[in-house]
Amino acid sequence: MPLYYFDLHDGDGVAPDEEGTELSSIDEVQNEAAYALADLLRDEVRATNGYPHARYLTIEVRDADGPVLRARFSFEFERLQSPQLAVPILARSKWAARRRRACRTPCR
């Protein structure tokens, strides 16, 4: 199986993948890049205590012959309420959990 390298570009620089991952198809490469971006976003939100700055995350995937895929994700939070009126993040999480439990059909 081919070896693919997932290099992270996060606005602060590049973190090259020096180990690589064996995957059998470009579909698997794309799925792995999508999962990696989701993990990076979750880590960014946690690292900034729920208040990430506008960010752009990119994973460039390469194999022995060069680049094969680029996956990008951008996100930005804009508060629409003054801080004293905003619902704390933990409270939002509780509401989201209640909503999921209350749904009898898949919720969006």
Buried (B, 14 or more C-beta within 10 A) or exposed (E): EBEBBBBBBBEEEEEEBEEBBEBEEEEBBBEBBEEBBEEBBEEBBEEEEEEBEEBEBBBBBBBEEEEBBEBEBEEEEEEEEEEEEEEEEEEEEEEEEEEEEEEEEEEE
